[in-house]
Amino acid sequence: MTEVNVAGQGGSVAITGDNFMETVQKPGITIVDFWAEWCGPCRQFGPVFEEASKRHTNITFGKVNTEEEQTLAAQAGISSIPTLMAFRDGILLYNRPGAMNASGFEELIAAIENLDMEAVRAEIAEGEAASTN
């Protein structure tokens, strides 16, 4: 679990400070689970995350061990675990703490897959234009 997988392989990959940006900025969907071994909700969510990674081989699923990657966790603003972040085409679309059950996680994945990314990009551009005025 040391290399970043290419969507299509299934299973999750370890994400570190060295490969975080290249992983989340690539085209497609990347879902990142910030976790720790001692965290009960993380241990409960882990199998849900792994099963989803096997079903959705078109998505990159990455895990950040917050004990081993404390600097990355701090840079990402992680204050509670588990925390899920979801990116699509390098755009952060979801960033929330808390474990999910399998059906909730599937709903989140479906929502991200079905997003109109042109509308998202237009909204971001509008926000950036408004902040420069």
C-alpha atoms as a printed R data frame, in Angstrom:
    type eleno elety resid chain resno       x      y       z
1   ATOM     1    CA   MET     A     1   0.000  0.000   0.000
2   ATOM     2    CA   THR     A     2   2.791  2.464  -0.718
3   ATOM     3    CA   GLU     A     3   2.163  3.426  -4.328
4   ATOM     4    CA   VAL     A     4  -0.676  5.534  -5.615
5   ATOM     5    CA   ASN     A     5  -2.949  3.287  -7.592
6   ATOM     6    CA   VAL     A     6  -4.468  4.162 -10.891
7   ATOM     7    CA   ALA     A     7  -8.238  4.129 -10.909
8   ATOM     8    CA   GLY     A     8  -9.267  0.769 -12.281
9   ATOM     9    CA   GLN     A     9  -7.248 -1.406  -9.912
10  ATOM    10    CA   GLY     A    10  -9.635 -1.345  -6.950
11  ATOM    11    CA   GLY     A    11  -8.637 -1.286  -3.314
12  ATOM    12    CA   SER     A    12  -7.347  1.667  -1.354
13  ATOM    13    CA   VAL     A    13  -3.869  3.144  -1.346
14  ATOM    14    CA   ALA     A    14  -1.772  4.811   1.324
15  ATOM    15    CA   ILE     A    15  -1.504  8.552   0.910
16  ATOM    16    CA   THR     A    16   1.393 10.471   2.407
17  ATOM    17    CA   GLY     A    17   2.593 14.028   2.360
18  ATOM    18    CA   ASP     A    18   4.746 13.060  -0.611
19  ATOM    19    CA   ASN     A    19   1.895 11.904  -2.852
20  ATOM    20    CA   PHE     A    20  -1.186 13.729  -1.528
21  ATOM    21    CA   MET     A    21  -1.257 16.590  -4.045
22  ATOM    22    CA   GLU     A    22  -0.512 14.429  -7.094
23  ATOM    23    CA   THR     A    23  -3.222 11.999  -5.996
24  ATOM    24    CA   VAL     A    24  -6.035 14.496  -5.383
25  ATOM    25    CA   GLN     A    25  -5.255 16.758  -8.349
26  ATOM    26    CA   LYS     A    26  -5.439 14.128 -11.039
27  ATOM    27    CA   PRO     A    27  -8.492 13.812 -13.295
28  ATOM    28    CA   GLY     A    28 -11.385 11.774 -11.958
29  ATOM    29    CA   ILE     A    29 -12.642 11.130  -8.450
30  ATOM    30    CA   THR     A    30 -10.419 10.629  -5.424
31  ATOM    31    CA   ILE     A    31 -11.850  9.930  -1.977
32  ATOM    32    CA   VAL     A    32  -9.522 10.252   1.001
33  ATOM    33    CA   ASP     A    33 -10.105  8.766   4.459
34  ATOM    34    CA   PHE     A    34  -8.124 10.362   7.300
35  ATOM    35    CA   TRP     A    35  -7.964  7.758  10.081
36  ATOM    36    CA   ALA     A    36  -5.949  6.268  12.952
37  ATOM    37    CA   GLU     A    37  -5.671  2.718  14.320
38  ATOM    38    CA   TRP     A    38  -6.816  3.706  17.826
39  ATOM    39    CA   CYS     A    39 -10.021  5.350  16.508
40  ATOM    40    CA   GLY     A    40 -13.112  3.163  17.007
41  ATOM    41    CA   PRO     A    41 -15.282  4.905  14.375
42  ATOM    42    CA   CYS     A    42 -12.329  4.668  11.950
43  ATOM    43    CA   ARG     A    43 -12.139  0.912  12.498
44  ATOM    44    CA   GLN     A    44 -15.892  0.641  11.909
45  ATOM    45    CA   PHE     A    45 -15.740  2.697   8.704
46  ATOM    46    CA   GLY     A    46 -12.599  1.007   7.336
47  ATOM    47    CA   PRO     A    47 -14.372 -2.073   5.923
48  ATOM    48    CA   VAL     A    48 -17.090  0.136   4.352
49  ATOM    49    CA   PHE     A    49 -14.363  2.184   2.647
50  ATOM    50    CA   GLU     A    50 -12.481 -0.915   1.439
51  ATOM    51    CA   GLU     A    51 -15.620 -2.574   0.063
52  ATOM    52    CA   ALA     A    52 -16.555  0.587  -1.824
53  ATOM    53    CA   SER     A    53 -13.019  0.752  -3.241
54  ATOM    54    CA   LYS     A    54 -13.475 -2.733  -4.693
55  ATOM    55    CA   ARG     A    55 -16.884 -1.907  -6.195
56  ATOM    56    CA   HIS     A    56 -15.923  1.460  -7.664
57  ATOM    57    CA   THR     A    57 -12.711  0.687  -9.517
58  ATOM    58    CA   ASN     A    58 -13.048  3.908 -11.536
59  ATOM    59    CA   ILE     A    59 -12.419  5.922  -8.334
60  ATOM    60    CA   THR     A    60  -9.166  6.301  -6.424
61  ATOM    61    CA   PHE     A    61  -9.620  5.576  -2.708
62  ATOM    62    CA   GLY     A    62  -6.795  6.744  -0.471
63  ATOM    63    CA   LYS     A    63  -6.139  6.462   3.237
64  ATOM    64    CA   VAL     A    64  -4.101  8.850   5.369
65  ATOM    65    CA   ASN     A    65  -2.910  7.429   8.680
66  ATOM    66    CA   THR     A    66  -3.023 10.595  10.800
67  ATOM    67    CA   GLU     A    67  -0.577  9.147  13.339
68  ATOM    68    CA   GLU     A    68   2.072  8.599  10.673
69  ATOM    69    CA   GLU     A    69   1.189 11.710   8.638
70  ATOM    70    CA   GLN     A    70   0.657 14.318  11.369
71  ATOM    71    CA   THR     A    71   2.003 17.172   9.233
72  ATOM    72    CA   LEU     A    72  -0.316 16.309   6.344
73  ATOM    73    CA   ALA     A    73  -3.285 15.974   8.710
74  ATOM    74    CA   ALA     A    74  -2.480 19.395  10.200
75  ATOM    75    CA   GLN     A    75  -2.087 20.973   6.757
76  ATOM    76    CA   ALA     A    76  -5.460 19.489   5.756
77  ATOM    77    CA   GLY     A    77  -7.084 20.962   8.872
78  ATOM    78    CA   ILE     A    78  -8.073 17.586  10.290
79  ATOM    79    CA   SER     A    79  -9.382 18.044  13.827
80  ATOM    80    CA   SER     A    80 -11.604 14.973  14.082
81  ATOM    81    CA   ILE     A    81 -11.329 11.492  12.621
82  ATOM    82    CA   PRO     A    82 -12.435  9.800  10.574
83  ATOM    83    CA   THR     A    83 -12.662 12.667   8.100
84  ATOM    84    CA   LEU     A    84 -13.557 12.109   4.473
85  ATOM    85    CA   MET     A    85 -12.481 14.359   1.639
86  ATOM    86    CA   ALA     A    86 -13.710 13.866  -1.895
87  ATOM    87    CA   PHE     A    87 -12.099 15.468  -4.926
88  ATOM    88    CA   ARG     A    88 -13.137 15.419  -8.544
89  ATOM    89    CA   ASP     A    89 -10.757 16.717 -11.180
90  ATOM    90    CA   GLY     A    90  -8.696 18.302  -8.416
91  ATOM    91    CA   ILE     A    91 -11.633 20.208  -6.895
92  ATOM    92    CA   LEU     A    92 -12.485 19.546  -3.241
93  ATOM    93    CA   LEU     A    93 -16.202 18.739  -3.159
94  ATOM    94    CA   TYR     A    94 -16.670 17.148   0.264
95  ATOM    95    CA   ASN     A    95 -14.812 17.572   3.549
96  ATOM    96    CA   ARG     A    96 -16.554 16.294   6.676
97  ATOM    97    CA   PRO     A    97 -15.675 14.324   9.785
98  ATOM    98    CA   GLY     A    98 -17.615 11.270  10.876
99  ATOM    99    CA   ALA     A    99 -18.032  7.648   9.890
100 ATOM   100    CA   MET     A   100 -20.714  6.637   7.407
101 ATOM   101    CA   ASN     A   101 -22.661  3.474   6.929
102 ATOM   102    CA   ALA     A   102 -22.432  1.698   3.575
103 ATOM   103    CA   SER     A   103 -25.643  3.160   2.142
104 ATOM   104    CA   GLY     A   104 -24.707  6.716   3.141
105 ATOM   105    CA   PHE     A   105 -21.268  6.295   1.594
106 ATOM   106    CA   GLU     A   106 -22.800  4.938  -1.630
107 ATOM   107    CA   GLU     A   107 -25.125  7.967  -1.749
108 ATOM   108    CA   LEU     A   108 -22.137 10.289  -1.375
109 ATOM   109    CA   ILE     A   109 -20.256  8.490  -4.158
110 ATOM   110    CA   ALA     A   110 -23.297  8.661  -6.459
111 ATOM   111    CA   ALA     A   111 -23.727 12.384  -5.755
112 ATOM   112    CA   ILE     A   112 -20.090 13.066  -6.630
113 ATOM   113    CA   GLU     A   113 -20.309 10.943  -9.799
114 ATOM   114    CA   ASN     A   114 -23.476 12.736 -10.922
115 ATOM   115    CA   LEU     A   115 -22.277 16.292 -10.300
116 ATOM   116    CA   ASP     A   116 -22.291 18.666 -13.241
117 ATOM   117    CA   MET     A   117 -18.630 19.675 -13.105
118 ATOM   118    CA   GLU     A   118 -19.103 22.459 -15.662
119 ATOM   119    CA   ALA     A   119 -21.610 24.068 -13.272
120 ATOM   120    CA   VAL     A   120 -19.168 23.574 -10.369
121 ATOM   121    CA   ARG     A   121 -16.337 25.214 -12.331
122 ATOM   122    CA   ALA     A   122 -18.638 28.100 -13.320
123 ATOM   123    CA   GLU     A   123 -19.623 28.632  -9.685
124 ATOM   124    CA   ILE     A   124 -15.960 28.644  -8.617
125 ATOM   125    CA   ALA     A   125 -15.115 31.146 -11.365
126 ATOM   126    CA   GLU     A   126 -17.989 33.409 -10.269
127 ATOM   127    CA   GLY     A   127 -16.774 33.273  -6.675
128 ATOM   128    CA   GLU     A   128 -13.218 34.097  -7.709
129 ATOM   129    CA   ALA     A   129 -14.392 36.980  -9.903
130 ATOM   130    CA   ALA     A   130 -16.509 38.385  -7.066
131 ATOM   131    CA   SER     A   131 -13.612 38.193  -4.609
132 ATOM   132    CA   THR     A   132 -11.313 40.194  -6.917
133 ATOM   133    CA   ASN     A   133 -13.783 43.081  -7.234
